[in-house]
Amino acid sequence: MVPPRATNPLAYLCPRWKSGSIPTFPLHKSSGRWLHAKEKLIGGGNWGSYWSIVTGGVIGLLAVLLVKYGNLANMGYCIACFLRDISGGLGFHRAAPVQYIRPEILGMVIGAFGAALLTKEYRSVGGSSPFLRFFLAFVGMIGMLIFLGCPVRAVLRLAGGDLNAIVGIVGLVAGIGMGIYFLNRGFSLGRANVQHNLNGQVFPLVTLAITLLVLFGTQVFFVSQEGPGSMHAPVLLALGAGIIVGILAQRSRFCMIGGIRDFILFKDMHLLIGFLAMLIIAFAGNLFTGMFNPGFAGQTVAHNDGVWNFLGIALAATAVTLLGGCPLRQLIAASEGNTDCVITILGLIAGAAFAHNFGLATSPNGVPVAGQWAVVFSLILVLGLGYLGSKQFSISGGVNIEHNS
C-alpha cells in the first residue's frame, strides 16, 4: 500500500478532506515559484515539518506563559480540562470548583475559523456516523478525566516534572496502537458529505457570541470561586494565546494522536516532531521560570495511581484514534466546518458533565470506585465497537485514515 503522502501530503493529516478535494502534487517534483510557495502555505514537503515544529514550540511557550500569569501548574493548555470547565460554566454539571468559560478554547475556535476563511480552506462537511462519534468522545472524556488531562496536558505535565505523565504517555501509545489495530482491519466511521456552509458556521458563530458575552463581563455563566476553575490567566491574554494556537494548529494540522499514529503506520515524523518541540520548549520554559517540579507526589491536579493513569489515557487514546484525531485536532477541524467534529466536541462536553455529575472524575485524592468501573466498562465497549466496526467495514488493502473524521 502506498501511503497517502506520496500523492497528497494532507490526505491523512486533514480529516475532512477527501482524496482529490485539494490540489495534489508530487513531493519530489516541485517546479516553479508558485508551486513552492503553495507547498509552504499548505504544509507540503519539508515545510509541513516546520509548521509542526513552530506550532508545538509556540504551544509549549504559551503554556508556560499562561501558567506564569494564573493558569494551574502544568495546565497552560488542556483541551479536556478546559472543555470540562466550559461544561460547568454552562451549567451542565454542578461541580463548583471546575466551572469557567475558558477563553483559550474560544480563541482557538476563532483563530482556526479565521485562518480557514482567509486561506479558502473552510468547507462544511459532515454526516458520518454522528452517534458513534458522540459516544466515542463521551467515553474518551471519561478516560481523560481519570488520567486528569488530554494528550496535550500529558506532555505539559511531563515538561513540568510530573513523572506520573510517563505512565500516561505509555498508556497513550498503547491506546493509539490499539486504535491502529482496528483501523488496519478496516474500521471506518465513513466519509463525510459536503453540506451547506451554514451547517459548519453555527459552531464558530456561537463561540464568537459566547466570547463577546465573556468580554463584556455579562454575568450569565457559572464561575468557580475556588479550585481549578478559579485559577486562570487574564481573559485577554488567554484569548490571544488561544487565537495564536488556533491559527497555527489550523495551518499545521497539529495533532497529538496523529504524530504517534503516523510514525507507527508510515514512519513519518512530520507531526511527531511538533510533539517533541512542545515538550522541549515547555521544559526549558519551566526551568527558566522556576516552575519545574520533578516527582510523582504533590503534583498539581494529578494523582500517582499508575494503573488508572495508564488505563484512563489508554481508553481515551483508543477512542480518539478511532475518531481520527486528538481533542485539539477535533476542535480545530470543527472550526473549519467539519460538523462531525462538532458532534465530537459535544460528546466531550457531555462526557465531562456526566463524569462530574455521577462522581466518576478523579481528583488528586485518587480514583473513585465508580470511575474505575466506568473505565473498565468503557474499555470493553470501545474494544467491542472496534472489533464489530472492523468486521462490518472491512476494507481490503489496509487503512485509509481520511475516512475517519
N, C-alpha and C positions, 0 to 999 in steps of 0.2 A: 504494500500500500504506500502510495506517495503522500507524504504529509501535506496538508493544505497549504503550508507556507511556500511550497515550491511554485505555486502559481498565483497565490493571493496571500500576502503576508498578514492580512487581517481576518482570514476565513475562520480561524479558531480563536482569535483574540476578541472580536467584537460579536457578542452573542446574537444580536438582532439581524445581522447581515446574512442573507442567503448567497449562495455562490452566484457570482455574476452581477450582484446588485451594486457593487462598486467597481471602479476600473481595476483591471488586473494587469500585471506586468511582470516579466521575469526579473528576478533579483540580480541576475548576472549580466543583464543586457541593458543597463541604464544608458540611454543615449539622449544627449541634448540637455540644455539647462532646464527646460520646462519639466522634464521627467524627474531630474534630480531634485528640483525644488518641490515637486509633488511628493516624492518619497520622503523628503524632510518633513513636509507638512502633515502627512497622514501616518507617519511612523514606519515607512518601509525601509528595507535594508538595515544598515547599521544604525540609522537614525532612530529606529524604534527602540534600540537598546539605550541610546542616550536619553530619550524621553523617559524611559523606565527608571534610569538612574536618577535623573533630575526629580521625578515625582517622588520616588522613595526617599531621597535625601531631604527634599522640602518637607515631606510629611514628618520625618524624624526631627527636623529642626523646629518646625512649628509646634510639634507635640511638646517639646521641651519648653518652648516659649509660653505655651498655654498653661502648662503646669506651674511655671515660674510666676504667672500672673493670676493664679487662682484655681485652675483645674486640679483634681485629685492627682496625687503622685502616680506615675505610670499610666495615666489616663488622659493624656493630651488629646488623643483620639481613641474612641472605641465605638464603632457603629452600633454594636449590640447594646451596649450600656446607654448610649445616647438615645437610641430608639425606645429603650425601656423607660428612660426619663421622660421622653415625649409622651409615651403611652400614659404615664402617670400625670403629666401636665395637662393632658386632655381629659383626665378623669376616668380613664379606662381601668385603672387599678388604684387602690387607696393606701398603698404603702407610702406613707408620708415622707420618709427620707429620700425617696427617689422620684421626685416629681419636678420637672423643669423642662421647658421648651428649649432644647439645645440649639443655639444659633449656628454651631458648626455644621449640623445636618442641613439646616435651612440654606446656609451658604453653599454647601456642596451641590445641592439641587439647582440653585440659581446659577452658580458658576458653570456647571455642566450643561444646563439648558442654554445659557447664552453662548457658550462655545460651540455647541452643536448647531445653533441657528447661524452663527457667524460663518462657520465653515461649511454650511449647507449639508450637514450630516444628520440633521434632525429628520426623523422618519417615524411615523406612528405605525406600529405593528403589534400584533397580539393574537389571542385566541387559542393558545397552545396549552392544553391541559391545565386550565386555571386552578381547579380544585386540588390536583396533585401538587402544584406549586405552592399553594397556600398551606397545605398540610406539611410538606417537607420544610417549609420555612418555619412553621409553627413549632414542630418538634426540634428543628435545628436551634431555635432560640432557647428552648428549654436546656439543650446541651450547653449552649454558651453561658447561660446563667448559672449552670452548675460549675463550669470552669471559672466563671466570672470574667468573661471577655471574649471578643471576637478574634479572628486571626491577626488583625492589626494590633490589638492590645497584647496579644501573646508576645509579639516581637517587642513592643514597647516595654512590657513588663521585664523581659529578659535584658533589654538595654538599660533598665533602671536597677538591675541587680537582683530581681526576683527570680530565684533559681527554681521555683515551682513551675515557671514557664517552660523550663527544659522538658519536663514531663508533658506539659501541654503541647509543645511543638512536636514531640514524638507522637502523641495522640493525633495531632493534626495530620502528620504524614501518613499515619496508619489509616485514618479516615479517608483521606484522599485516595490512598491505594485501594481501599475497598470500593470507593466510588468508581475508580478507573476499571476495576474488575467487572463491574456491571456494565459500564459504558462499552468496554471491549466486547461484551457479549450482546450488544445491541440495544441496551436500554436507551430509550429516547422519549422525550416529552412532546415530540412532534414539532413541525415547523410553524412558526408564527406567520400570520397573514397580514398583508397591508391593510390598514384601516384609515378611516377619515382622520385627518390630523387633530381634530378636536378631541378625539379619544385620548391621545397622548398628552395633549396640552393641559388637561384638567389637573393632573398631579403637580406640575411645576407652578401653575397659576394659583392653586390652593396653597401651596407652600409659600408663594410670594405674598398672598393675603395674610397668612399667619405671621410672616416676617414683619409686615407693616404693623400688625397689631402689637407685636413684641417691641418694635422700635418706638411706637407711640406710647408705650407704657400702659396699654389697656389691661385692666385687671380682670381678665376673663379666664385665665389659666391657673391651674394649681401650681404652687411654687413651694418647694421644701424650705422649711425654716431651720432645719438641721440635717446632718447626714450628707451623703454624696451629692444629692440634688442641690444642696445649698452652697456647694463649693464649685465655683465656676469663674472663668476669666470674664473680664468686661464684655458686654454684649457686642460692641463694635469690633473689638479685637477678635472675638470668637467668630463673628460673622465674616469678617475679612479673611481670616485663616481658612474658613470653610470654602469661601469663594475661590481662593487660590488653589486649594486641593481639588475642588470640583473641576476647574479648568484643566489642570494638569492631568488629572485622572481620566478626563474625557479624551484628551489628546493621546495619552499613552496606553489607554485600555488597561490601566493598572489593576491587577487582581492578585490577592494573596494566595488564593487557591490555584489560580491559573499558572502562577510561576512554578509551583511544585509539580502540578499536573503535566505541564508541557515539558518539563525536564524529564519526567518519568516516561512519558509517551514518545517524545521526539528528540530527547537530549538537547532541548532548546533552552538557552539561558536568558532569553530575551526579557522575560518578566521576573525571573528569579533574582537577577542582579539588582532589581529595584527593591526587592525584599531585603537583600543584604545591605543595600545603601541605606535603607531606613534604620536597620539595626546599628550600623556603624556610626551614622550621624547622630542618632539619638543617644547612643552610648557615649560618644565624645561630648555631646552637649550636657549630659547628666554629670559627667566628670568635671567639666568646666564650671558648672553652676553649683557643684557640691551636692547634687541630688542623687548621686549613685549610692545605693544602699544594698550591698550584697548579702544574701542569706535566704533561708527558707521561712523563718518565723518572723512575725511582726511586719509583714508586707501590707501595703495599703490595699484594701478591698481585695483580699486574696486569702485562701486557706492552703494548708500544706498537706491535704489528703491526696496523695499521689494517685491512688486508684481512681477516684472520682474526677480528679483533674484530667486524667487520661481518657476515661470513658466519656466524660461530658464533651470534651472538644472533639473526640473521635466521632461521636454521634453527630455533632454539628458539621464536621468536615465531610462526612459521608453524605449528609443531606444536601449541603450546598454544592458539592461536586456534582451530584445528580442534577441540581438546579442549573449548573453551568458557570457559577462564579460566586465569590465571597460576598458578604453583605455590602461592602464598599462598591464592588463592581455592579451589584444589583441596583444599588441606589443611583449610580451614575447612568446605567442603561435605562432606568425608569425615567430619568430626567431627559434622555434623548428621544423619548417617545415609545419605549417598549412597555406596553401595558401589562404584559406578563410579569415583568419585573416589578411593576406597581403592585400586582397581586402578591408577589413575594414579600415586598416591604410591609404590606398589610398583614401578611401571615406572621412576620417577625414581631410586629406591634401587638397582634393578638396573642401570640405565644408569650410575650413578656407580661401582658396583663394577666393571662391565665396562671403563669408561674407564680406571680406575686399574690394574686387573689386566693390561690389554693395552697400556699405555703410550700412551693416546690423549690424556689430560688435559694441558692446558697448565700451564706453570709460569712464573714471572717471567722465566725464561731464554728463553722463546719457545715456539712451537707445534711439537710434534714432527711429523715427516713422516706418521707413522701417523695422527695426529689430523687433519691436513689432508685425507688421503684419506677418513677417516671422515666428515668434514663434507660433502665433495663427494658421496660415495656416499649419505649420509643425505638430503641435499637432493634428490637425484634420486628417491629412494624416496618422500619426503614429497610432493613435487610430483606424482609419479605417482599416489599414493594420492588426493591431492586431485582430480586430473583424473578418475580412474576412479570415485571416490565421487560426483563431481558428475554424471557420466553415468548412474550406476546409480540415484542417489536424487534425480533431477531433480524439483524441486517448482515448480509454476507460482506466480507471484505474489511471488517474492522470498524472502529469507532468513527463517528462523524460528530464532533462536539458541537458544531454550529446548529444542530437540531435542537439542542437542549436549552436554549434561552433566547 
